[in-house]
Amino acid sequence: MAIVVNMPRLSDTMEEGTVAAWLKKVGDKIEEGDILAEIETDKATMEFESFNEGVLLHIGVQEGETTKVDALLAIIGDEGEDISGLLNGGDSAATETKTENKEDAAQSVVNETHETSTASQELPEGVIVVTMPRLSDTMEEGTVATWLKKVGDNVEEGDILAEIETDKATMEFESFQSGTLLEIGLQEGESAKVDDLLAIIGPAGTDVSGIAANFSTGAGASSAKTEDTPKADVKKDTPKVATSTSKEKAPIPTPVTENGRVYVSPLAKKLAEEKGINLTRVQGSGENGRIVKRDIENYEPAAGAASVGKFVPSGQEDFDEIDNSQMRKAIAKALTNSKFSAPHYYLNVEFDMENAMAFRTQFNSIPDTKISYNDIIVKACALALKQHPQVNSQWFADKMRLNNHVHVGVAVAVPDGLVVPIVRFANEQSLQQIGATVKDLAGKARHKKLTPDEMQGSTFTVSNLGMFGIDTFTSIINQPNSAILSVGNIVEKPVVKNGQIVVGHTMKLSLACDHRTVDGATGAQFLQTLKGYIESPVTMLV
């Protein structure tokens, strides 16, 4: 019996996944527990293993391509088994369709939520609707940088149709089909959402004006648009993707449009950014004045003109727009929900760090031992939380949870945003153990190797910007937690001790609390306990 393997949901916020690499190919024997592929989510790249045995009969998503959770990923079955019924969207009496998901090992009948009806509009024979492809895991829309074909041109399988700008790169979009380019849905410089009409290919002379009109008005979005696994009479041109640096093809017209847009090859654009060259000053030598690699390599600024990136001395306005990544969108959604649903208030304190500094110096004098101030703070918070369970609580719509365990989340900055790996049972760990755990988790975070389990289940969060020279700041609570501690820099400053002004070292902290669970007095008492541990860190060892 054939088994349909759907895109699994590998994180709590995952809505779609990208196949980073296939570890098996069509025809390979699959054993239960074998790793089928590496799947890139909005948080990490994870291995996806099979729960079934058989032969890999079909791959529905190629490496680098993205699809929604529960969409067709692959089909496993008996060698030589007929799966045409599954690929054509029909049911086969002799074929049992099952779903494989890492979260839910139970097999169920494959859902058909991604099947698209074509009953309201039959496409002429041989006509292929080419939609805006998803060329990266974070891509929501694309911009046509350059068309390499024009209406009326003959298109062969493998020809480059256009260069598409995504949120990550400009990439060549290759056709899987042959025919005549009958319609272009987007002009150069225009943008569209993924799966919107890009072009139509078919037999020369075919009238496709009705199809294009339906797409443009939205009336045909559910009728003319096709499935990821197309039916025989309705085909969707699926992209082959090559990075823009893999080959250089001359675009069609024109060097500069009326709005001042510069025509430049992706590789030349990348080199210009690296060298800080203002593209408006470069004379293109490519077809129709297009700027190519050699123009950047041979560019010499005119006398008296400084090459300062995109700065234009005339005061010309300039900006860059970057599409939001999946991680950035997930962060925005979670923090917006927290900020506007939880009544935040902030308690600000300043601690004397003289003893903590001396303690750390002595502690790190032990061979093969190194702890940070952040490790001391995490340990102190964990011990204080055990004494103040209300601060270690969580708010839910119908209840409040007072956690008896302490799992401290440590905010880690990564190139695409922020993740919060968890130090579990932090109150039970030594300072050395906390230091090793945080270091390991931070390394995984920066390489997108964190697992969902390592990012879920915190009861309290510490966000430290002191290492960046920030003296004080406030944070947004990581719901459903009730509080988050913002940690600033250790500052050398005049302080009063025993009636005398002396040089001292202090650190400012801000505790953000959810007023639904933590009252002001409760938060203040927690900070008093925390002060005792941080200003006398030896007490944490007792």
N, C-alpha and C positions, 0 to 999 in steps of 0.2 A: 504494500500500500504506500502510495506517495505521501510524503509529509511536507507541508508548506512551512518554511521557516520565515517568520516575520521579523522585521526590525525590532529588537527588544528595547524596553525602557530600562536603561542602565543607571539612571539617576533620578532623583525625585523631581527635577525640573526639566528633564529631557523631553523634548517634543519631536526631535528628528535626529538622525545620526548619519555620519559619513563613514564609508568603508575606507579606512586608512590602508589596509592591506588584506588580501586573501591569503590564508595559509593552506588552502586546498583549492584545487582546480576541477573543472567539470571532468567527470570520469573517475575521480579519486574515490577510494574506499573510505568510508567514514565509520569510526568506532565511537561509541558513547564516551564522552569526555574529551574527544579530540577538539582542538582549537580550530574553529572554522575561519575566523577573521578577527582583525583588530578593528574596533568600532570607535570612532571619535565622537564624543558627546560634547555638551557645553562645558563640561568640567574636566574631563580627562580622556585619554585613549585607553580603552580596556579590551581585554581578550574575551571573545565570545565563544563559548564551547557548546558542542552538540549534546543534546539529550537522547539522540537516536542513532541507530546504525543503518547503513545502507550505502548507496553510491550517490555522489553529488551529481544530480542530473541537470541542474540549471542554476545559473547565477543571475539574479535580477538586478543587482546594483554593482556596477563596476567600481574599481578602486578610484577614489577621489570623488565619487558621486554621493549625493545626499538624498535621503528619503525620510518620510514621516515614520514615527513609531507605528508599528503594526502593518506597515506596507510590506509587500513581497520582497524578501531578501534572497532566498534560495529555495530549491526543492531537492529533497532527498528521497530516494526510493530504490526499487530493484533495478539492476542493470538492464537496460533496454526497455524499461517500462514506458508506455505512452503517456506523456503528460500534456499533450496538446489541449486537452479539455481545460486544464488549469491555466495554461498560458493564454487561452482564448476567453477566459473568464467564465466558462461554463462549468456545470457540475457533471461529473462522470460517475455513473452507477457503480463502476468497478473500482473507483478510486476514492479512498478515504482521505479527506483533507484535514490536516492537523496543524495546530499552531504551536510553535516552540518559543518559549520566552524564559529568560533567565530568572525573572521574578516569579513566574507562575509556570511550574513544570507540568501542570496538568495540560493535556492536549485537548483542544476544542476545535469545532468546525471553523474553518478560516472565515474571517469576516470579509464582507464585500463592500466596506465603506468607501473604498477607493475606486470602485467600478463606476464608470461614467457612461450614461445613456447616450446613445447616438440616434435614438428613434426620431427625434424632432428634426434632424437634418442628416441626410445621406450625402457623404462626400463623393464627388465624381471618382470614377475608377482611376487608380494610380495617383490620386492627389494626396500629398503628405503635408500635414500641418506641423510646422516647426515652431515650437514655443521657446521662450526665454529659458535657457538651461540653468540648473543650479550647479555652478562651477566651484563652489566652496561650501564648507560646513556652515558658515555664517551668512551666506548670501541670501538676501531677501529680494533684491532687485538688481538689474544689470543695466549698463549703458553701452550702446553700440559706439565703440571708438572709431571703427573703420569697417566699411563693407568691402570685401574682396571680390564680390560678384554684384552684378546689377541686373535689374529685371530684364528678362529675355535671354540671359546667359545660360549656357548649358552647364549643368552641375553633375560632376562625376562623384561616385562614392569616394570619400577621402579628401575631396576638395575642401579648402578652408573657405567658409562662407563669410565670416566676419571676425573681427577682434572685439571681444566683450570685456568691458571693465567691470570687475567685481570689487568687493570691499577689501580684497587682498592683493589682487594683481590684474593685469590685462592679459587675457588668455585667448588663444586661437580656438575658434569653434568650428569643428569639422563635421561635414555631412556624412550620414550613413547611407544616404539614398542617392539615386541618379535621377535626372530629369531636367526640366527647365525651371528657372527661378521665375515664378509667376507673380509674386507679390512680396513686397517688403513692408513689414508692419511698423518698423521704427526707422527713422532717419538717423544719420550719424549725429551723435551728441545727445540723442533722446534716450530716456530711461523707461523701464517697465518692470513690473513685478515678475518674479519667477512664474513660469507657465502662461504668461501673457503671449499674445501672438508676436512672433518674430518674423516669420516668412512663410510662404507657401510654395511648395515644389510639386510639379506634376507634368503631364504631357503638354507640349507646346500648344498654345491656342485655347486652352481650357479656361472657361469663364469662372473665376473664383471670387468675383466682387461680392457676392452674397455672403460667402464665408468670412471675408475680411470685415464686412459691415457688421456681422453678428458679433465678432470678437470685439470690435471697437465700441459697440454699444453695450456689451455685456450679455446680450441676448443669447449669444452662442457659446458663452463661456462654459456652460455645462453640456452643450450638445455637440459643438464642433471640436472642443478640446478632447484629448484622448487619454487613454490609460497609460500607466507606466509599462504595461505589457499589452501592446495594441492588438485589436481584433483584425481579422483579415482585411476588412473593407475600410478600416480607419487606422492610419499609421501615424505615429509620432516620431519625429526625427530626434533620436537620443544622441547627446553629444559625445564625441571623443575629444578629450581635452589634452592640449599640450601647452606647457608654459610658454609665455611669449618670447622667451629667449631661445627656444629650441630651433626656430627657423625664422627667416626674415622674408616676407613677401611684400611687394609694393602694393600700397593701397590705391584706390581710385580717388579722384579729385578731392579736395583742392587744397593747396598749401595752408591757407588761412581763410576762415569764413568771415562774414561781416561782423560777427560779434567778437572777433579777435582770438578765436580758438586756434591754438597752434597744433598742426598735424605732425606727430612725432611717433616713431616706432617705440614700442614698450621698452626695448632694451636701451635705446637712446635716452628715453625719459628717466630710466633707473640710473644710468651713468651720470646724467646731468644732476640728479638729486644728490648723488654721492660726491660729485665734484663741486657742488654749489654753483652751478652754471644757470644763469637766467635764460630760459629757452627763447624768450622774445628777442634776444640779441643774437641768436644763432641763425645763420643762413643755411637752409636745407639743400642738400644736393641730390636727394632721392627724387623719385618720380613725382612730378607736379610740385616740387619744392618741399617734399616731406623731409623732416630731420631724421637722419639715421645715425647709426653707431659711429661711423667715420667722422661725421660732422662734430660730434662731441669730443672725440679723441683729438681732432685737429684744431679745435676751437682755441683761439687766442683773443682775449679781451682787447678792445680798442684802447688806445692810449688815453689814460685818465679815467677809464671806466673800470670800476671795481666789480669783481664777480662775487656777489654776496647773496647767493641763493635766489630767493624770489623777491628780494627787496628791490623796488623800482624808485630811483631818486626823484622821479617826477611826482611821487605821492600817489601813484595808482593803487587803488584798493585791490587786495588779493586775499584769498582764503582757500583752505582745503576742506573738503567734506569727506568724512569717513563713515561708511555704513556701520551701524552698531552690530557687534558680534553677538553670538548667542549667549556668551557669558555675561557681556555687558547688559543685554536685555534682561537676563535672569536677575542680575544684581539690582537693576532699576525697578523691576517688578516687586521684588522682595522688600527693598528698602522704602519704596513709595508706600507700600501697604503698611509697613511698620510705622513710618513717620506719621501717616494720616489716620491710623486706627488706634495706636497706643498713645495715651496722654503722657508724653515725655516731660520730665523735669530733671534738673541737673544740680548735683552737689559738688562743689569745688573745694579742694583741700591742697595744702602744701606741706610736704614732709621733709624733715631733716634727714639728709642722706649720709652724714659723716660716718656713722657706725656701719651702714650698709656698704660703703666704699671700703672701709677697713676690713670688714668681714669678707668681702669678695676677694680682696687682695690676698688675705691669709688663706682662704679656701683654695684659690687657684695656685698657691705655692706648692700644693700637694702634687706630686708627679702624676702626669696623665689625667689631670683634672682641670676642667675649664667650664665655669658657669658664667652666665650673663646676668645683668641686672633684670632682664625680662624673666629669666628663670626664677630669680628670687621673688619677683612680683607674682608670678603664676602660683608658686608654692604658698606664698602668704595669702593670696586670694582664696586658694583651696581650703586652707585651714580656717580662715575667717568665715567662709561660706558654711562650713559644718556647724559653726556656732550661730549662724543667722540663716536658717533654712528659708525664710521668707524671701531673701534676696536670691536664693538658689531655686526659686520657683518658676513655674511656667503658667501662662494664661491660655485657656481654651474657652470656646464660646459657652460651654455649659459647666465648666469646672476650673478649679485651680489645682495645680499639681505641685506639692512640696516634695522636692527630690531629696532622697536620703544619700544618694551618690553624688559625686562632684566630677563633672566632665567639663574641663575648661577649654573653650575654643580660643585659638590664637590666630588673630587676623594676619594673613600673609599677602603681601602685594605681589602680583604676577603681571607679566606684560599686558594681559588683556583685561585686568580688573583686580578682583580681590576674592580670595577663598579663605575659609576658616576651618583648618584641620583641628582635630580634637585630641587633647591630652586627657585620656580616660583615667578616672580614679586618681586625679592629680594629688589629692590630699594624702594618698597612701604611697606616693612615689618620692624618692629622695631627690635632692637638688640635681645630682648627677644624672639620674634617670630622666628627670624632666628636661634637662639640657640636651641629652642625647635624643629624646623623643621629638622635641621641637625642631632640632637640627635635621633629623631624618624627614619629618613631615614637610618642613619648608623646602627641602631639596626636591621631594616628590611633587610638591605644588608647582614649583617653577618649571618642572619638566612635564607637567600635566599627567602625572602618574598616580595621583591620589585616587583611591577607590571611594565609592559612595559611603561605605562604612566609616571611613576615616574623616568624613566631613559631616556626618549626621549625628545628632544626639547630644549636642552641647547643652549645658545647663547655665552657663555664664560665659562671657567673652571678654578677652583682654585685647585692646588695640593699642599698640605702642608706636608712636611716631617720634620718640625721643632721639632715636639714632639718626633721624633726618634733621635734627636741630630745631624741632618744633617744641616750644615751651608749654603751650596749653591748647587744647582743642576739645570738642565734644563729638560724640559718635551717635549713630542711630542703632537702636536695640536690634539685636539679631533674634527676631521672634521664632518660636513662642517664648523665648527667655524673658526674664523680668528686668535684667540690668546688663550694662556693658561698662567696662572701665577704660577710660582714655588716659594714656600715660605719656607724659611729656619728658623733656630733656632735663638732665641734671645740670643745674646752673650754679656757677660760682658767684656769690654776691655777699654784700654786707648783711650780717644778721646780728640780732641782740641776744647775748647769752650772759646770764648773771649780771644784767645791768650794763654790760659792756658791748660796744660795737666791734665785731670781729668778722673775719672772712669765713664764710661757711658755704655749704653746698646744699641746695634744696631741689625738690622735684614737685611739680604740680600735677595733680590728678583730678579727673572729673568723672563722677559716677552718674551715668544716665539711668534713670529708673522709670519703670512703668507704674504710674500712680494707681492702676487698678489692682496691683499686687503688693507694691512696696510703698508704704507711707514714708513721709519725710524723716520722721524720727527713727524708723527702722533702717533706712539708708544711712543716716548719720551714725547710728550705733555700729553698723557694719564697718564704716570707715574708721571709727575709733579703734576697733579690733585690728583692722588692717594696719593702722598706724603703729600699733604696738609691735606687730611682727616685723614691719619694714624698718622701723627705727631701732629695734633690738633684734636683729635677725638670728642671733644665737638661740632665741627662744623657740625657733622653728625646729631646732635639733633636739629639743628636750622630749 
